[in-house]
Amino acid sequence: VLKADGFAKVKPLDKHEVVQVLQDKGLVVGMTGDGVNDAPALAKAQIGIAVHGATDAAKSAGDIVLTKDGLSPIYTAIQISRRIFKRLKSYVIYRICITVQVVFFLAALAIFYNLRFKALYIILLALFHDLQIVTIAYDHQVAGAKPETPTVLGLLLTSYSMGVLMFVQTMVLLQYGHLFMSDEFDAAFRHSMGDSSAGTEMDKYLETTIFLQISNSSAILIFSARTVSFFFSTFPAWQLSFSTALGQVLINIWCLVAPTGLVDKLLPMDVLKVWIYDICWLLFLDLVKMSASGLWEKYKPATIDRNPALQAKDRNSRRMSNNLRPSYMLAQAGGGELGNRVTDLPEGSRNSLRLSRTFKKP
């Protein structure tokens, strides 16, 4: 069936069984039709498409009903759905990454440093980042040539690898930032470490710097999560860029001016160093992302090959193919000539009762 170019002299249940054989091979099957004779196959396929002008039976059996002539709406729908899938995938990776970063950082801060981080900063991070990430719905994405199969393990491998690296990024700034930051940061670090035995909060200057670093790194993370390559390989939508820039401008100005007293006023040079620090780590983050994705792509085929369920389906489909009877087939041949190959198809059912049962979706 997989090698066939077409089938002739088929009946409703013949179409249904072709779909069944392909599904047993582990494939996602789409079917188009317009009449009652196509209804069983439309109902069986994962994606049943009733074309424009189809009968009521075909429309009821299908999952999609086309309202325009031609097959171009199918292509458009596939393109849109694949772009939507990539946007959702970007959001999932982004959300898991920043969650891992913040949770691991808070845990390490309490366990190893006996320090606390203000809950207000966590609330502000969640608020600003949620407002920024909403615009990912308008992001530019290129539909892939092949459908992507979402796998939890693959997403977790990529997102946790990036999230752990972002946690390390924050901890490195906390522990070794005094080596390249200002004297104010160094003094705040030493003051916080000296008071850590009491389980107190960080020095306000150090706490504000760490808050700014987490905020900046989390905001620009979306530019890495949205691509499979380096963050600068494709341009994001202007809505996403604008919302990210606006949110970070407000946060950076707030940390520079400190009008409310909730944060300590940072030196402009420290703010600049935090930005340079985060951008350099973003390049490293892209390398880890691509390595994790490549590792999963190599591991995934071996996992599928060992899947007992798919192996059983493959044996079942081969057994069904051996029971097929000859029927004429149209083969691909140069110059528009008809080929003379034949393939096997089962004889259609002779009774309407079996047809009515097959009409129902499994």
Helices and strands as residue ranges (DSSP letters): H 12-24, E 30-33, G 36-38, H 39-44, E 47-50, H 56-61, E 64-65, H 72-112, H 119-133, G 134-138, H 152-176, G 177-179, H 183-194, G 196-198, H 204-225, H 238-257, H 268-305, H 308-322, E 325-328, G 334-336, E 342-345, H 352-359
